[in-house]
């Protein structure tokens, strides 16, 4: 893509989209984020709600990882 700014041509390129993380890694990342929020929350109800979300995402990650290993699909460590 080329754009013009004050009569100076600027060439920009779109950054490639990140590759999706395989297995349950994406869900584990979300679980980690909710867990961190829960640990730093000053409101006990919010802390428990975020801890519950973290557990949900950790469960999803575990189920995805088990499902992938049961089908013999390569995981993130087996990327070509």
Phi and psi in degrees as a GROMACS rama.xvg file:
@    title "Ramachandran Plot"
@    xaxis  label "Phi"
@    yaxis  label "Psi"
@TYPE xy
-123.331  132.812  UNK-2
-127.332  156.519  UNK-3
-112.342  131.929  UNK-4
-134.655  111.672  UNK-5
54.5339  49.3035  UNK-6
62.0601  17.5631  UNK-7
-116.757  121.83  UNK-8
-74.2487  129.098  UNK-9
-118.342  123.398  UNK-10
-97.9314  123.806  UNK-11
-123.104  150.562  UNK-12
-126.381  144.445  UNK-13
-73.4455  134.95  UNK-14
-69.9586  141.829  UNK-15
-65.1718  145.56  UNK-16
-67.0255  141.49  UNK-17
-65.8203  147.629  UNK-18
-71.9108  142.444  UNK-19
-65.2384  144.05  UNK-20
-79.0614  139.745  UNK-21
-83.4121  163.053  UNK-22
60.9421  -143.505  UNK-23
-94.25  13.8528  UNK-24
-59.2648  -40.7788  UNK-25
-64.1414  -40.0879  UNK-26
-70.2005  -37.131  UNK-27
-63.9645  -38.3039  UNK-28
-61.2813  -43.9102  UNK-29
-64.8689  -40.3502  UNK-30
-59.7859  -40.9767  UNK-31
-62.4785  -40.2121  UNK-32
-65.8651  -45.4142  UNK-33
-65.1361  -37.0145  UNK-34
-63.4607  -42.4802  UNK-35
-63.4785  -42.8276  UNK-36
-62.3322  -41.4043  UNK-37
-62.9766  -41.5371  UNK-38
-68.1381  -28.3164  UNK-39
-100.658  -1.46162  UNK-40
-72.658  139.985  UNK-41
-93.2229  -11.8296  UNK-42
-98.2555  115.71  UNK-43
-58.0242  -36.3366  UNK-44
-68.1843  -42.145  UNK-45
-66.4172  -38.2723  UNK-46
-61.1725  -45.0916  UNK-47
-66.9734  -39.4973  UNK-48
-63.3083  -42.0202  UNK-49
-70.8599  -35.2238  UNK-50
-64.2547  -37.8617  UNK-51
-65.1652  -40.9368  UNK-52
-63.0151  -41.1752  UNK-53
-59.8554  -45.9084  UNK-54
-61.1835  -38.7659  UNK-55
-61.5759  -47.1082  UNK-56
-69.4708  -35.2476  UNK-57
-64.0536  -38.4856  UNK-58
-64.2397  -43.3357  UNK-59
-59.9823  -45.2532  UNK-60
-59.7643  -45.4469  UNK-61
-62.9572  -43.066  UNK-62
-64.618  -41.3462  UNK-63
-64.5165  -44.0406  UNK-64
-62.305  -41.2144  UNK-65
-65.8654  -41.0388  UNK-66
-64.1723  -40.9993  UNK-67
-67.874  -42.8867  UNK-68
-67.9598  -29.0699  UNK-69
-71.3127  -25.0273  UNK-70
-95.1926  -3.3313  UNK-71
76.4813  14.8084  UNK-72
-76.0182  143.628  UNK-73
-68.1908  145.62  UNK-74
-93.0691  -171.149  UNK-75
-60.6771  -32.6639  UNK-76
-74.0721  -7.87478  UNK-77
-109.455  25.4471  UNK-78
-63.1459  141.74  UNK-79
